[in-house]
Amino acid sequence: MNKYQAKKTQQGDYALFINEMQSICPYVPAIPMQGNMGQVQLHRLPCTDLCPHATISSNHWNITCSGSLVKHTLTEDEPQEQKPKSNLIVV
């Protein structure tokens, strides 16, 4: 079973994450960018709430990209265990 999450990005919008990996919009073409050593890299855009086909309601991510409504149930982030603070001993 897939795990869907809406996480806030650096730009302030929310992106859809599927199994801890950022989703990619299949309808927006990739943007070619110059990478290291002059090679071409393709940059894919994520599925975000800025898209007119995506909405977030209570605990669902709703998309209508294909012409029909698809609802993904969002899961909550599991609280991370507190790691014990390390003690630095200076002698």
Phi and psi restraints in degrees (value plus and minus 20) as a CYANA .aco file:
   2 ASN   PHI     -97.5   -57.5
   2 ASN   PSI     129.5   169.5
   3 LYS   PHI    -130.5   -90.5
   3 LYS   PSI      96.6   136.6
   4 TYR   PHI    -124.4   -84.4
   4 TYR   PSI     114.5   154.5
   5 GLN   PHI    -159.3  -119.3
   5 GLN   PSI     127.7   167.7
   6 ALA   PHI    -128.0   -88.0
   6 ALA   PSI      95.4   135.4
   7 LYS   PHI    -137.8   -97.8
   7 LYS   PSI     122.7   162.7
   8 LYS   PHI     -94.4   -54.4
   8 LYS   PSI     113.7   153.7
   9 THR   PHI    -114.7   -74.7
   9 THR   PSI     157.9   197.9
  10 GLN   PHI     -86.1   -46.1
  10 GLN   PSI     -45.7    -5.7
  11 GLN   PHI    -101.8   -61.8
  11 GLN   PSI     -28.1    11.9
  12 GLY   PHI      78.5   118.5
  12 GLY   PSI     -26.5    13.5
  13 ASP   PHI    -112.4   -72.4
  13 ASP   PSI     154.9   194.9
  14 TYR   PHI    -127.3   -87.3
  14 TYR   PSI     117.6   157.6
  15 ALA   PHI    -135.4   -95.4
  15 ALA   PSI     129.4   169.4
  16 LEU   PHI    -106.1   -66.1
  16 LEU   PSI     106.5   146.5
  17 PHE   PHI    -133.0   -93.0
  17 PHE   PSI     111.3   151.3
  18 ILE   PHI    -136.4   -96.4
  18 ILE   PSI      97.8   137.8
  19 ASN   PHI      33.4    73.4
  19 ASN   PSI      27.7    67.7
  20 GLU   PHI      48.0    88.0
  20 GLU   PSI     -10.6    29.4
  21 MET   PHI    -137.3   -97.3
  21 MET   PSI     118.6   158.6
  22 GLN   PHI     -87.8   -47.8
  22 GLN   PSI     112.1   152.1
  23 SER   PHI     -93.9   -53.9
  23 SER   PSI     142.2   182.2
  24 ILE   PHI    -144.3  -104.3
  24 ILE   PSI     115.2   155.2
  25 CYS   PHI     -96.4   -56.4
  25 CYS   PSI     100.7   140.7
  26 PRO   PHI     -98.9   -58.9
  26 PRO   PSI     -30.1     9.9
  27 TYR   PHI    -116.1   -76.1
  27 TYR   PSI     -32.2     7.8
  28 VAL   PHI    -120.2   -80.2
  28 VAL   PSI     105.8   145.8
  29 PRO   PHI     -85.7   -45.7
  29 PRO   PSI     131.0   171.0
  30 ALA   PHI     -86.4   -46.4
  30 ALA   PSI     128.4   168.4
  31 ILE   PHI    -121.6   -81.6
  31 ILE   PSI      98.4   138.4
  32 PRO   PHI     -94.9   -54.9
  32 PRO   PSI     112.8   152.8
  33 MET   PHI    -153.6  -113.6
  33 MET   PSI     132.3   172.3
  34 GLN   PHI    -101.8   -61.8
  34 GLN   PSI     109.4   149.4
  35 GLY   PHI    -122.8   -82.8
  35 GLY   PSI    -181.7  -141.7
  36 ASN   PHI     -85.8   -45.8
  36 ASN   PSI     128.6   168.6
  37 MET   PHI      40.7    80.7
  37 MET   PSI      -0.5    39.5
  38 GLY   PHI      63.3   103.3
  38 GLY   PSI     -21.0    19.0
  39 GLN   PHI     -95.5   -55.5
  39 GLN   PSI     140.2   180.2
  40 VAL   PHI    -114.6   -74.6
  40 VAL   PSI     112.4   152.4
  41 GLN   PHI    -138.3   -98.3
  41 GLN   PSI     124.4   164.4
  42 LEU   PHI    -119.7   -79.7
  42 LEU   PSI     105.6   145.6
  43 HIS   PHI    -123.2   -83.2
  43 HIS   PSI     101.1   141.1
  44 ARG   PHI    -119.8   -79.8
  44 ARG   PSI     123.4   163.4
  45 LEU   PHI    -111.1   -71.1
  45 LEU   PSI     120.4   160.4
  46 PRO   PHI    -100.5   -60.5
  46 PRO   PSI     145.3   185.3
  47 CYS   PHI    -101.0   -61.0
  47 CYS   PSI      93.0   133.0
  48 THR   PHI    -143.5  -103.5
  48 THR   PSI     150.6   190.6
  49 ASP   PHI     -97.8   -57.8
  49 ASP   PSI     -21.0    19.0
  50 LEU   PHI     -96.8   -56.8
  50 LEU   PSI     -38.4     1.6
  51 CYS   PHI     -90.3   -50.3
  51 CYS   PSI     117.5   157.5
  52 PRO   PHI     -87.7   -47.7
  52 PRO   PSI     -33.4     6.6
  53 HIS   PHI    -112.2   -72.2
  53 HIS   PSI     -24.6    15.4
  54 ALA   PHI    -136.1   -96.1
  54 ALA   PSI     115.7   155.7
  55 THR   PHI    -158.3  -118.3
  55 THR   PSI     131.3   171.3
  56 ILE   PHI    -134.8   -94.8
  56 ILE   PSI     106.2   146.2
  57 SER   PHI    -149.5  -109.5
  57 SER   PSI     113.3   153.3
  58 SER   PHI       9.9    49.9
  58 SER   PSI    -104.1   -64.1
  59 ASN   PHI    -149.8  -109.8
  59 ASN   PSI      12.0    52.0
  60 HIS   PHI    -150.7  -110.7
  60 HIS   PSI     123.7   163.7
  61 TRP   PHI    -126.2   -86.2
  61 TRP   PSI      92.8   132.8
  62 ASN   PHI    -124.8   -84.8
  62 ASN   PSI     110.7   150.7
  63 ILE   PHI    -150.7  -110.7
  63 ILE   PSI     127.0   167.0
  64 THR   PHI    -147.6  -107.6
  64 THR   PSI      10.9    50.9
  65 CYS   PHI     -79.6   -39.6
  65 CYS   PSI     -60.3   -20.3
  66 SER   PHI    -110.5   -70.5
  66 SER   PSI     -14.1    25.9
  67 GLY   PHI      76.9   116.9
  67 GLY   PSI     -30.5     9.5
  68 SER   PHI    -147.8  -107.8
  68 SER   PSI     133.9   173.9
  69 LEU   PHI     -95.3   -55.3
  69 LEU   PSI     108.6   148.6
  70 VAL   PHI    -142.4  -102.4
  70 VAL   PSI     104.3   144.3
  71 LYS   PHI    -127.9   -87.9
  71 LYS   PSI     110.3   150.3
  72 HIS   PHI    -133.1   -93.1
  72 HIS   PSI     104.6   144.6
  73 THR   PHI     -97.9   -57.9
  73 THR   PSI     104.3   144.3
  74 LEU   PHI    -103.4   -63.4
  74 LEU   PSI     120.7   160.7
  75 THR   PHI    -124.7   -84.7
  75 THR   PSI     132.1   172.1
  76 GLU   PHI     -99.5   -59.5
  76 GLU   PSI     131.4   171.4
  77 ASP   PHI     -88.4   -48.4
  77 ASP   PSI     113.9   153.9
  78 GLU   PHI     -97.3   -57.3
  78 GLU   PSI     114.8   154.8
  79 PRO   PHI     -83.0   -43.0
  79 PRO   PSI     114.6   154.6
  80 GLN   PHI     -96.5   -56.5
  80 GLN   PSI     124.4   164.4
  81 GLU   PHI     -89.5   -49.5
  81 GLU   PSI     119.9   159.9
  82 GLN   PHI     -92.3   -52.3
  82 GLN   PSI     102.8   142.8
  83 LYS   PHI    -102.4   -62.4
  83 LYS   PSI     118.9   158.9
  84 PRO   PHI     -85.2   -45.2
  84 PRO   PSI     121.0   161.0
  85 LYS   PHI     -88.7   -48.7
  85 LYS   PSI     117.6   157.6
  86 SER   PHI    -100.7   -60.7
  86 SER   PSI     124.4   164.4
  87 ASN   PHI    -124.4   -84.4
  87 ASN   PSI     100.5   140.5
  88 LEU   PHI    -112.9   -72.9
  88 LEU   PSI     102.1   142.1
  89 ILE   PHI    -128.2   -88.2
  89 ILE   PSI      98.7   138.7
  90 VAL   PHI    -120.9   -80.9
  90 VAL   PSI     105.6   145.6
